[in-house]
């Protein structure tokens, strides 16, 4: 387990225990990261921290296109694009802002000490 603890936003969080965003949120907490859940359909952008280390993206391109505004206003270093959340246009915008874009699985990254 990595000793560096990060401030992480799970962007596209679901309360359903069978959803990967829920599993990732719980595992991030188990690894003692400062973790925030954000579901843009149920929460206000005011619920997001202004800055964090990492955003773990869990929404399809169609949904992230709709809810990219708050994400683009945040300051963060790294975006983890989980499987099924690929969005080339959004990734480019964030990359142009200096965000490192990683295609990977937050759960696997945590469990294999690659987070």
VOKOL-565775 format. One record per residue: chain; y, z, x of N, C-alpha, C, O, CB in turn; residue number from 1. Coordinates in steps of 0.1 Angstrom, whole numbers. Glycine has a CB too. Layout:
// VOKOL-565775
ATOM   ch   n_north    n_up   n_east   ca_north   ca_up   ca_east   c_north    c_up   c_east   o_north    o_up   o_east   cb_north   cb_up   cb_east     i
ATOM    A         Y       Z        X          Y       Z         X         Y       Z        X         Y       Z        X          Y       Z         X   NUM
...
This chain:
// VOKOL-565775
ATOM   ch   n_north    n_up   n_east   ca_north   ca_up   ca_east   c_north    c_up   c_east   o_north    o_up   o_east   cb_north   cb_up   cb_east     i
ATOM    A       -12       0        8          0       0         0        12       0        9        13       8       18          0      12       -10     1
ATOM    A        22      -9        6         34     -10        14        42       3       13        43       8        2         42     -22        10     2
ATOM    A        48       7       24         57      19        23        71      16       18        78      25       14         57      26        37     3
ATOM    A        75       4       18         88       0        14        88      -1       -1        81      -9       -7         93     -13        20     4
ATOM    A        97       8       -7         98       8       -22       110       0      -26       120       1      -20         99      23       -27     5
ATOM    A       108      -8      -36        118     -17       -41       123     -14      -55       116      -7      -63        113     -31       -40     6
ATOM    A       134     -19      -59        139     -19       -72       135     -32      -78       140     -43      -73        155     -17       -73     7
ATOM    A       127     -32      -89        121     -44       -94       123     -45     -109       122     -36     -116        105     -44       -91     8
ATOM    A       127     -57     -113        128     -60      -128       116     -69     -132       114     -80     -126        142     -67      -131     9
ATOM    A       109     -65     -142         99     -73      -148       106     -81     -159       108     -75     -170         86     -65      -153    10
ATOM    A       109     -93     -157        117    -102      -166       108    -110     -175       101    -119     -170        127    -111      -158    11
ATOM    A       108    -106     -187         98    -112      -197        87    -102     -200        76    -105     -203         92    -124      -191    12
ATOM    A        90     -89     -199         81     -78      -202        76     -78     -216        84     -82     -226         87     -64      -199    13
ATOM    A        64     -75     -218         58     -73      -232        51     -59     -233        46     -54     -223         47     -84      -234    14
ATOM    A        53     -53     -244         47     -40      -247        32     -41     -249        25     -31     -248         53     -34      -259    15
ATOM    A        26     -53     -251         12     -55      -253         4     -52     -240         7     -58     -230          9     -69      -258    16
ATOM    A        -5     -42     -240        -12     -38      -228       -21     -50     -222       -24     -49     -210        -21     -27      -231    17
ATOM    A       -24     -60     -230        -32     -71      -224       -24     -81     -217       -29     -91     -211        -41     -77      -235    18
ATOM    A       -11     -80     -218         -2     -90      -212         0     -87     -197         1     -75     -193         12     -91      -219    19
ATOM    A         1     -97     -189          2     -95      -174        15     -88     -171        15     -80     -161          1    -108      -167    20
ATOM    A        26     -91     -178         38     -84      -175        37     -69     -177        43     -61     -169         50     -90      -184    21
ATOM    A        30     -65     -187         28     -50      -189        19     -44     -178        23     -34     -173         21     -48      -203    22
ATOM    A         9     -51     -174          0     -47      -163         8     -46     -150         7     -36     -143        -12     -56      -161    23
ATOM    A        17     -56     -148         25     -55      -135        35     -44     -136        36     -37     -125         32     -69      -134    24
ATOM    A        41     -42     -147         51     -30      -148        44     -17     -145        49      -9     -137         57     -30      -162    25
ATOM    A        32     -15     -151         24      -3      -148        20      -2     -134        20       9     -128         12      -2      -158    26
ATOM    A        15     -13     -128         11     -12      -114        22     -10     -104        21      -2      -95          3     -25      -110    27
ATOM    A        34     -16     -107         46     -14       -99        49       1      -99        53       7      -89         58     -22      -104    28
ATOM    A        49       7     -111         52      21      -112        41      30     -105        45      39      -98         52      26      -127    29
ATOM    A        29      26     -105         18      33       -98        20      32      -83        16      42      -76          4      27      -102    30
ATOM    A        26      22      -79         29      20       -64        43      26      -61        48      24      -50         29       5       -60    31
ATOM    A        49      33      -70         61      40       -69        74      32      -66        83      36      -60         60      50       -57    32
ATOM    A        74      20      -72         86      12       -71        95      16      -82        90      21      -93         83      -4       -72    33
ATOM    A       108      14      -81        118      17       -92       118       5     -101       123      -6      -97        133      20       -86    34
ATOM    A       111       6     -112        108      -6      -120       115      -6     -133       116       5     -140         93      -6      -123    35
ATOM    A       120     -17     -137        127     -19      -150       120     -30     -158       116     -40     -152        142     -23      -148    36
ATOM    A       119     -28     -171        113     -38      -179       124     -45     -187       133     -38     -191        102     -32      -189    37
ATOM    A       123     -58     -189        133     -65      -196       127     -76     -205       120     -85     -200        144     -71      -187    38
ATOM    A       128     -74     -218        124     -84      -228       137     -89     -235       143     -82     -243        114     -78      -238    39
ATOM    A       142    -101     -232        154    -106      -237       155    -107     -252       166    -108     -258        158    -119      -231    40
ATOM    A       143    -107     -258        143    -108      -273       145     -95     -279       149     -94     -291        130    -114      -278    41
ATOM    A       143     -84     -272        144     -70      -277       155     -62     -270       158     -51     -275        131     -64      -276    42
ATOM    A       160     -66     -259        170     -58      -252       182     -66     -249       183     -79     -250        163     -54      -238    43
ATOM    A       193     -59     -245        206     -65      -242       206     -67     -227       200     -59     -219        217     -56      -247    44
ATOM    A       213     -77     -222        215     -79      -208       221     -66     -201       220     -64     -189        224     -91      -205    45
ATOM    A       228     -58     -209        234     -45      -204       223     -36     -199       226     -27     -192        243     -39      -215    46
ATOM    A       210     -38     -204        199     -30      -200       194     -33     -186       187     -25     -180        188     -31      -210    47
ATOM    A       199     -44     -181        195     -48      -167       203     -42     -156       215     -40     -159        196     -64      -166    48
ATOM    A       197     -38     -145        206     -34      -134       214     -46     -129       209     -57     -130        197     -27      -123    49
ATOM    A       226     -43     -123        234     -54      -118       227     -60     -106       229     -72     -103        248     -49      -114    50
ATOM    A       220     -52      -99        213     -57       -86       200     -50      -85       197     -39      -90        222     -54       -74    51
ATOM    A       191     -57      -78        178     -52       -75       172     -59      -63       179     -68      -58        168     -53       -88    52
ATOM    A       160     -56      -59        154     -63       -47       147     -75      -52       148     -86      -46        145     -53       -40    53
ATOM    A       139     -73      -63        129     -84       -67       130     -85      -82       130     -75      -89        115     -81       -62    54
ATOM    A       129     -97      -87        126    -100      -101       113    -107     -102       110    -117      -95        138    -109      -107    55
ATOM    A       104    -101     -111         91    -107      -113        92    -114     -127        93    -108     -137         80     -96      -113    56
ATOM    A        91    -127     -126         93    -135      -138        80    -138     -146        70    -142     -141         99    -149      -135    57
ATOM    A        81    -134     -159         69    -136      -168        73    -143     -181        72    -137     -192         63    -122      -171    58
ATOM    A        78    -155     -180         81    -162      -192        80    -177     -189        84    -181     -178         95    -159      -198    59
ATOM    A        77    -185     -199         75    -199      -197        89    -206     -195        99    -199     -197         68    -206      -209    60
ATOM    A        89    -218     -190        102    -225      -187       110    -226     -200       122    -224     -199         99    -239      -182    61
ATOM    A       104    -229     -211        111    -230      -224       118    -217     -227       130    -218     -232        102    -235      -235    62
ATOM    A       112    -206     -225        118    -193      -228       128    -189     -217       139    -185     -221        107    -183      -230    63
ATOM    A       125    -191     -205        134    -188      -194       147    -196     -194       157    -192     -190        127    -189      -180    64
ATOM    A       146    -209     -199        158    -217      -201       167    -210     -211       179    -210     -209        154    -231      -205    65
ATOM    A       161    -205     -221        169    -199      -232       176    -186     -227       187    -182     -231        161    -196      -244    66
ATOM    A       169    -178     -218        173    -165      -214       176    -164     -200       175    -153     -194        163    -155      -218    67
ATOM    A       181    -175     -193        184    -175      -179       197    -169     -176       200    -165     -164        183    -189      -174    68
ATOM    A       207    -169     -185        220    -164      -183       221    -150     -176       227    -149     -165        228    -163      -195    69
ATOM    A       215    -140     -182        215    -127      -175       209    -127     -161       213    -120     -152        208    -117      -184    70
ATOM    A       198    -135     -160        191    -135      -147       200    -142     -136       201    -137     -125        178    -144      -148    71
ATOM    A       207    -152     -140        216    -159      -131       228    -150     -127       235    -152     -116        221    -172      -136    72
ATOM    A       232    -140     -135        243    -131      -132       239    -120     -123       248    -113     -117        249    -126      -145    73
ATOM    A       226    -117     -122        221    -106      -114       222    -109      -99       222    -121      -95        207    -102      -118    74
ATOM    A       222     -99      -91        221    -100       -76       207     -95      -72       204     -83      -75        232     -93       -69    75
ATOM    A       199    -103      -66        186     -99       -61       182    -109      -49       187    -120      -48        176     -99       -72    76
ATOM    A       172    -104      -42        168    -111       -30       156    -120      -32       155    -131      -25        164    -101       -19    77
ATOM    A       147    -117      -41        135    -124       -43       131    -125      -57       132    -116      -65        124    -116       -35    78
ATOM    A       126    -137      -60        120    -140       -74       106    -143      -72       102    -152      -64        128    -152       -81    79
ATOM    A        97    -136      -79         83    -139       -79        80    -146      -92        82    -141     -103         74    -126       -78    80
ATOM    A        76    -159      -91         73    -167      -102        58    -166     -105        50    -172      -98         78    -182      -100    81
ATOM    A        55    -158     -115         41    -156      -118        35    -169     -125        42    -177     -130         39    -144      -127    82
ATOM    A        21    -170     -124         15    -182      -130        19    -184     -144        18    -175     -152          0    -181      -129    83
ATOM    A        23    -196     -147         28    -200      -161        42    -198     -163        48    -202     -174         20    -191      -171    84
ATOM    A        49    -193     -153         64    -190      -154        72    -200     -146        84    -198     -144         67    -176      -150    85
ATOM    A        66    -211     -141         73    -220      -132        84    -227     -140        82    -231     -152         63    -231      -127    86
ATOM    A        96    -228     -134        107    -235      -140       116    -240     -128       124    -233     -122        116    -225      -148    87
ATOM    A       113    -253     -125        119    -259      -113       134    -258     -113       140    -255     -103        115    -274      -112    88
ATOM    A       141    -261     -124        155    -261      -125       161    -247     -122       170    -245     -115        160    -266      -139    89
ATOM    A       155    -237     -129        159    -223      -127       157    -218     -112       165    -212     -106        152    -214      -137    90
ATOM    A       145    -222     -107        142    -218       -94       152    -224      -84       156    -218      -74        128    -223       -90    91
ATOM    A       156    -237      -86        166    -243       -77       179    -236      -78       185    -233      -67        167    -258       -81    92
ATOM    A       184    -233      -90        196    -225       -91       196    -212      -84       206    -209      -77        200    -223      -106    93
ATOM    A       185    -205      -85        184    -192       -78       183    -194      -63       189    -187      -55        172    -184       -83    94
ATOM    A       175    -204      -59        174    -207       -45       187    -211      -38       190    -207      -27        164    -218       -42    95
ATOM    A       195    -219      -46        208    -222       -41       218    -210      -39       227    -211      -32        215    -232       -51    96
ATOM    A       215    -200      -47        222    -187       -46       217    -178      -34       223    -168      -32        222    -179       -59    97
ATOM    A       207    -183      -27        201    -175       -16       189    -167      -20       185    -158      -12        212    -167       -10    98
ATOM    A       184    -168      -32        172    -160       -36       160    -167      -30       158    -179      -31        172    -159       -51    99
ATOM    A       151    -159      -24        138    -164       -20       129    -165      -32       127    -156      -39        132    -154        -9   100
ATOM    A       124    -177      -34        115    -180       -46       101    -181      -41        97    -189      -32        119    -193       -53   101
ATOM    A        92    -172      -47         78    -172       -43        70    -174      -55        72    -168      -66         75    -158       -37   102
ATOM    A        61    -184      -54         51    -186       -65        39    -178      -61        32    -180      -51         47    -201       -66   103
ATOM    A        36    -168      -70         25    -159       -67        23    -150      -79        30    -151      -90         28    -150       -55   104
ATOM    A        14    -141      -78         10    -132       -89        14    -118      -84         9    -113      -74         -5    -133       -92   105
ATOM    A        23    -111      -91         27     -98       -87        15     -88      -86        15     -80      -77         37     -92       -97   106
ATOM    A         6     -89      -95         -6     -80       -95       -14     -82      -82       -18     -73      -75        -15     -83      -107   107
ATOM    A       -17     -95      -79        -24     -98       -67       -16     -94      -54       -22     -88      -45        -28    -113       -66   108
ATOM    A        -4     -97      -54          5     -93       -43         5     -78      -40         4     -74      -29         19     -98       -45   109
ATOM    A         6     -70      -51          5     -56       -49        -8     -51      -44        -9     -43      -35          8     -49       -63   110
ATOM    A       -19     -56      -50        -32     -51       -46       -37     -56      -33       -46     -50      -27        -42     -56       -57   111
ATOM    A       -31     -66      -27        -34     -71       -14       -24     -68       -3       -24     -74        8        -37     -86       -14   112
ATOM    A       -15     -59       -7         -4     -55         3         5     -66        7         9     -67       19        -11     -48        15   113
ATOM    A         7     -76       -1         16     -87         2        30     -86       -6        38     -95       -5         10    -100        -2   114
ATOM    A        32     -75      -13         44     -73       -21        55     -70      -12        67     -68      -17         42     -63       -31   115
